[in-house]
């Protein structure tokens, strides 16, 4: 522990707050919150009961900062924001989620059943569901039983002589737009759909069976067959949902944690029925317990959308009262965190814990074996290349172009043998010549000048540089490193024979094929190639799309870039309606029509003379 860090530990206050641990490069590697900053932060350095990951994290701490707050609730919010901003290595990965999908029945004269991404108060909401496919499958089942409309037409003023669409022909819509169903009958469909989504289908199945028998007795066999198919669909849905509680909506959270590997299991219960299970794995966490893990997950999971349930069943949670206050403020209603000790809710929690533990057992063994292979590979590289230390950080560079156009370079990184996508960088080559050697000189110069200048995002020095290419590319890279006065080990990896070249040696290094060290080099080289190709294609597609958009009246450079950012391809722009195009910020109705008509010229009739 250095003197600066020791002095900061002595001056820590007893107040609640958020602390940020930094490594020697000044990068934040962990963010945490505490009711008492002095006690929490000092415990990292004075306790001997830490797991392996926590010990590894503490060994990298070179400095710390902290922010004092007034309440623990403020600490929850600040910690969540800082983790998302800095993405520390030893925190669980908190990202702004697009949200889980819901099914919404709208508040209209003729309601629609549709997918919704955010929970609001503009209709009846059901869910959340764990994926779009799950929600869409349920919508398809729903349309077979209750054929509600999906279009966005304004039916307050129905059009005269309207014709039903194809969904009506497929019996997936009752066509209120064409007057094929009365308002009262349609309202009955909407109530049935809400009842089906909100609870058990048993009552609906019983009612449909009675209707099927009556139709059969009246020899209305076609109608009876249609009702039979609906009953089969409902029974299929019923089999997918297990009854776990007498009633009520609950989100159930439990976790498993071992040596910095964390697993969280979430069960979603609606009207007493288990509608879905979600398991998330976090391979790199440290200095964290079960209660902290669940608290961080809750704050992240519900930062943008409030829980639909009023009672969350949790294994444990740090700062429960402050967390309840935080959730209740966001939901504008009381949210309670319950830790059950017995009964059905305890059994449900045990189910979540068992699922988390089972996934932990399987994944931890797999990860341990993978880590062992990586460590063996790194040791082999250290010995074979004569490195002074283990190559914990390896950077690999690759060049990509087609006949010298849209030339780009990629830099990918392995940390302790594992890909670290957050550290990847990409470069658009500025020189116009079709010369891989000059391109390599440029990217090496740009990357390591920033290292020398300690620019943010480029201030970590590699333990090994891998150049995708032979002696020529390696020589170009080493010349730049020498000009910058940097003593960094570098090698070249030629594609044809997987030969490894070192500076000052005319012949390649002899390494055993398919050894862990060689496989590690192939992994980073292939990843650098993939990353460069992806960037090159995106630039080429962008150039092609922008050139097509140049011919549209009223679409200048800003709007071309806006359309490319929103849609990314001509096909997706073609599929967009005028309403969707005009809804984009920076577009208006006139420019949207120009874009739409440009890609649908065959649908636009030109005015002709009446003579």
N, C-alpha and C positions, 0 to 999 in steps of 0.2 A: 504494500500500500504506500503510495507516494505522500509527500507532506501536504500537498494541496487537498487531496481527498481526505486525509486524516483531519485537517483543519475544518473542512466542511461538515464532517460527521460530528465533530464536537459542537458545531454551531447550529445544529438542526433544532427547529422549534417543536413544541408539544402540540402544535395545531394540526387540524386536518389539511390534507393537500395531496398533490400529485408530484411524484419524483421521476426523474429521467436519468438512467444510467448510460454512460458514454464509454466507448473504447478509446484506445490511444490515438485513433484517427479523428476523434471528435464526433463519431457517428453514434446516434442514440440506438442502443441495443435492447433496452427494456424500459417500459413505462408502467408504473404502478400507482395505486392510490392508497392512502392510509388515513385512519382516524387520528393517529398520532404519528407524525412523520419521524420523530426521533426514535421511537421504539421500533417501528417497522424497518427503517433503512438500516439501523445499526444491527438488526438481527441477521442480516445477510453476512456480516463480517465477523460476528461474535459466536454464532451458532455452529456446531459441528454436525448437525443432524440433517444436512441438505442432501438431496439426491444428486446423481451424476450431472444432470443438466444444469442444476443450480450451481454446483461447484464450478462447472465449466464457464458459466456466465460470470460468476464472481471473479474468476481468474482474469477475465478480460476487462473488468471495470477499471477505468483510469480516472474518471471524473464523474460528477453528478450535478444536476441542477434540480431545483424543486420550485413549485408554485403553491403558495398558501391560499386556501379558500375558506369560505365562511362555514359551509356545511358539507356533510358527506354526500348529499345529493349533488351539489356542485362538483364535487370530486368525481362522481360517476360520469357526469356529462363531459368534463374536461379530459378525463382519462380516455374515454371513448373517442373523442375528437383527435387527441394526440396520437393514439395508436393508428388511426386511419391515415393521419397525415404523414407520420414518419415510418410506418410499417416496420417496427423493431423486430430483430431476428428472434428474440426469445418471448415475444407475445404471441397469443393466438391471432390468426389473421382476421382482422375485422374489416370488412369491405361494405361499402354502401350497396346493399342488395337492391335489385330491381323489385323486390317484394315477391311474396308467394301469390299464386293466382287464386282468385275467388270466382264464384259464379254469382252474378247479380241479376235479379229480376227488377226491371226498371219501374219507376213510377210514371206510367202513361195510361192513356185510355185503352190501348192495346199493348200491354207490357212485352218487353223482349227479355229472353234469357241469353246472357252473353258472358264472356270472360272479362274479368276486371283485375287490374294489377294492384290497386290500392283500395283499402276499406274506407268508405265514406258514408254519408247519410242521404244518399240519393236513390235509395231503393232497398230491397231486401238482399242481404249478403249471406253466402254460404261458403264454408271453407275455414281456413285456407287449405289448398291442396298442394301436394309436394312437387308437382310438375305441371307444365302446360298440357302434356299428353294425358295425364290423369284427369285433369279438368275437362279437356276436350272430349275424352272418351265418355265422361259422365254427361256432357252436353248432348252428345250423339244419342246416348241411351234415352235422355230426357225427350229429345225431339221425336223419337219413335213412339213414346207413350203419350206425351203432351205436345202436339205439333204447334209450338209457338213460333212467331215470326223472329227473324234475326236481322232483317233489313232496318235501315235507319230512316225510312220514309216518315214524314209527318202525317199521321192518319187522323188528326183533328179535323182536317178538311180533305176528305178522300177525293181522289180524282174520278172524273166521270169516265165510264167505259174502260176502267182499268182491267188489265188481264193478269191472271195469276202467274207467278214465276215457276221455274223448274222445280223448286222445292215443294210446291203444292202437288205437282205431278208425281213426285217421289214420296208423297204423304208425310213430309217432314215439316210442313207449314199448313196452317188452316186458311191462309189467304184472306185475312181481314181487309187487306187493301182492295180486294176485288169484291167485297161484300159476301164472301162465301160462308161466313159465320157471324152470328149475332154478337153484340157486345156482351150480353149476359153469358152466353155459352163460352166465349173466349175468357171471360173473367173466371169461370169455373176451371178452365184449363190452367190458368195462372195459379189459382189456389191449389190445385192438385200438384203442380210442379213444386210449389213452395213446401207443401206437406211432404213430398217425396224427398226433397233435398234436406229438409230440416229434421227428419226423424226416420222411424222405422217404416218400411213399405208394407208391413203386414196388413194394415187396415185397407190400403189401396188394393193389394192383391186379392183380399177377400171380396171387396166390392166388384172388382173386375171379373172374378170367377162367377159371381151371381149374374152379372150382365151377360157373360158368355153363355151360361146355361139358358137364360131367357131367350137369347138370340137363337140358340140351337133349337129350343122348343118351337120357336116360330119359323123354323127352317131357314133362318137367315145365316146360312153357313159361311158366307164370305165375311160377314161382320164377326161371327164367332171365331173364325180363324185369325182375324186381325187382333181380337181381344186375347186369344191364346198366345199369340206372339208377344204381345205386350206383357203378359203375365210372365212368360219365360225370360224376358229382358229384366223385369223387376227381380225375379228370383236370382238371376245372375248377379245383380247389384247387391242383393241381400247377402249373398255368400261372401262377398268381398269385405263386408263390414262386420266386425265381431262386436257383440254386446259385452261391455266390460264394466259398466256402472248402471245403476237404476235410471239415471238421467243426468242432465247437465252437460255443460261445455267445459273442458279442461285442456290445458297444455301441460304435459308431464315431462320433466327434465331430470336426467341423471347422467353421471359421468364416471369414467374410469381413467386413472392416471398412473403411469409407471415410467420412472426415469426420463421425464420430459416428454413422453408420448401420451397425448390426451385423446380421448374419444368421448363425444357427447351424443346421447340418444334422446330424441324428442318424440313423444307420442301425442297425436292430436285426436282428442275425443270430442265428438259432437252429438248431443242428445243421447249420451251414454254409449255411443257406438264408436269404436276405434276406426277412424277413416284413413289413417296413414301413419307411417313411421319414418323418421329421418335420422340418419346417423352421420355425423361429421367427425373427421379425423384431423388432428393437429400434430404432426410429427415433431415439431421443434418448439416446445414451450419450456420455460424454466422458471424457477423461483415462484412457483404458483401452486396453490392447493385446490382441492375440489371446490371449496366454497368460493374462491376467487375466480376459478375457471367458469363456474356457472353464472356468477354475477357478470363477468365480462361478456359471456355469450348472450345473456338476457338483454343487456344494454345495447349490444350490437344488433341483435335480432329484431328488437322492437324500437330501434331509434327512429325509423321512418314510418312505421305503421304500428298502431297499438294492438295489443292482443284482443281477440274477439271475446275471450272468456274473462270472467271476473275473478276466477280462482285458478291460480297456477300451482300445480303440485311439483315441488322441487325436492331434491335430495338434501341440499344445503345451499346457502347463499350468503356471501359476506355482506354485511350491512343491510339486513333484510328490511328494516323499517325505512331506511333511506331509499332503498330500491323500490319498495312499494309506493313511496311518495313520488319518486321519479316516474314510475309507470302510470300512476293515477293522474298525475299532472298532464301527461301526454294523451291519455285516453279520455280525460275529463269525466272520469267516474272512478269509483273505488276498485282498485286491483289488489288482491290479497295473495301473498305467497304462503302456501301451506306445506308444512313438513309433517305428513301423517305418520302416526305411530302404530296404527292397527286398522283393520277393516279393509273394504274393497279398494280404497284409495292407496293404502299401503301395498296391497298386492299389485296394483297397477304400477306404482313406483318401483317395486321389486322387479317387475317385468322389464321396465326401462333399464334398470341397473344391470340385469342379466344380459340384455342385448348389448349394452355398452361394454361389459366385461368380455363377452364372447368375441366381439369384434376386436377388442384390445388384444386378447390372447393370440388370435390369428395374425393380426397386423404387426404386433410387436416382434413375433418370431421372424416374420418375413423381413421387417425392417432391420432387425439385428443381423440377419444373414447378409442383407444388402450392404449394411455398414461394414461388415467384416470384409466383404469382397473389395469394397472401395478402399479400405485401409491397406489391404494387401497390395492393391494396384498402386496406391500412392507410395508405399514403401519400395516397391519395385522400381518406380520411376526415380525416386530419390537415390537409390543405389546405382542404377544404370546410368543416370545422367550426372552423377557426382554432385548432387545438390547439397548445400550446407544445412538445409532444414527440410522438413516435410512440405511438399507443395500444397499447402492448404487452399491457396487461391491460384487457379490456373485461368489464364485468359487466352482465347483463341480468336484469330482473325481470318476472314474469308472475303474474297472479292466476287461480285456477281454482275454480269452485263450480257447484252446480246449485241455483238458486233460494235461494241464501244458505246452503245446508247444506254441511257439511264443507269450508269455505273454506280454501284453502291458497295458499301463494305459493312460487315457485321462484326461485333465483338460479343462473344458469349463467355460466361464465367462458370466454372465449377468451384464450389466451396466445399472443402472436405470430400471431394469426389462426386458431389451431387449438383445437378444443374441449379443455378440461382437466377431465374428469369428477371427478378427485380434489378439485377446488376447488368443485364444485357444493354448494349448500346448499338445504334445503327448510324451510319454516316453516308451522306450523299456526296460522292466524289466530285470535286469542283473542276479538276483539270479535264480538258476535252479529248486528250489523246487516248487511243485504244492501246494502253500499255499497263499490264498488270503490275509491273515492277514500280512504275511511278505511282499507281493507285495505292499500292501497299506502303510506299514511302509516305504518302499523304496521310493515310489513316493512322499509321504509327506515330507520325509527327503530331497530329491533332490530339490523339488520345494522351500521349505522354508529356506533351507540353502542359496539358491541363493538370497532370499529376504533379509536375514541377511547380505549377502555380497554385496547387492545392485547391483547385476548383471543386465545388460541391458536386458529388456524384462521380468524381474522377480521382478522389484523393486516397484511394486504397491501392497500394503497390502490389503487383502480382508476385508470387513465388516462382512462377514459370509462365513464359509466353510461348504459345504454339502458333506457328504460321502455317496456314493451309497452302502448301506448295513445296517446291524443292529448294536447291541451293540458291537459285537466283532471288526468289522472294525472301528467303531468310537473310541473304546478304543485304538486300535493300532495307529490311527492318533493322538489322544490326548497325548499319551506317547511321541511321537516324538516332538510335539509342546512344551511340558513341558521341554524336554531335551534341546531344542533350546532356551528356555527362552522366548517364544512368547506367549503373551496373546491374542489369537484370538478366537472368538466364533465359535464353530463347532457343527453340528448336524448330525445324521445319518437318512437316509430315506430308510426304508425296503420296498422291492418290493411287498411282498405278500399282506399285508393289508394296504399299504401306511402309515405305522406307523412312527412317528417322534420321535427319541430318542435324549436325551440331556445328556451330561456328568454328572455323579453323580446321575442319576435317573434310577431306575430299570424298571419303567413302562413308556410306550410311552406317549407322549404329546397328549392330546385330542384336535384335531382341526376339525372344521366342514368340512365334505367331500365336494368337489367341490367349496369350498370358493376360492376367488382370491388368497389368500396366498398359499393354498395347490396346486392350479393349477400352480402357479409360480414355486414351488418346483418340481412338476412333469415335467414341461417343461424343467428345467435345467437338471434333472436326465435323462430324455429320450434323450436329446441332448448329454449328456456325454456318454450315452450308444451307441448312433449312431456313434459318433466320434471314440470311442474305437473300435467298431466292424469294421468300415471302415478301420482303420489302421491295425487291426489284419488280415483282409482279404488281404490287399495289401502285407503284409509281407509273408503270406502263399502262395499267388500267385507268389510272387517273388521267394520264395524258390523253388516252384514247377517248374517254368520256368527255373531257373538257373540250376536245376538238369537235366532237359531235354537237355539243351544246352551243358552240360559237355561232351556229347558223340560226339560232332562235331569236326573233325580234324581242327586245326588251330584257334579254338575259345577258347581263354583263359579267365581268370577272368575279365580282362578289357573289352574285347569285349562282354562278356556275360552281364555285367552291362550296356554297351552301347546299346545293343539290347533291354534289358528290359526297359531302360529309353525311347527309341525311340518308342517301340511298346506296351509294357506292357502285352502282352498275346501271347500264341502260335498261336492262330487263326490269329491274325494280322500279325505275322511274316510269316505264311503260305501264306497269301494273297499278300505279298510283292514280287515284281519282282526282278530279279538279278540286274537290273539297279538301282532300289530304294535302295536295300541293299548296293550296292557298293558306292552309293552317300553319305552314312553316314560317318561322320568324324571318322577316326580310322579303317575303313573297306577298303578293296581293292577288285578288281575283283575276285581274287582267293578265298578269304574267303567268299565273297558273294555267289559264286557258291557252295561252300561247304554247307553253310546254306540252300540254296535253294534246293539242291539235297537231303539233309538230310530229309527235310519235303516233298519231292516229289519223293520218292524212286521208286514209281511205274512207273514214267515217265523216269527213267534213265535205259537204257538197258545195261546189263553187256556184255563185249566182249566175244565172243565164238570162239572156235577153228574151222577152216575151214575144218578140216579133216573129 
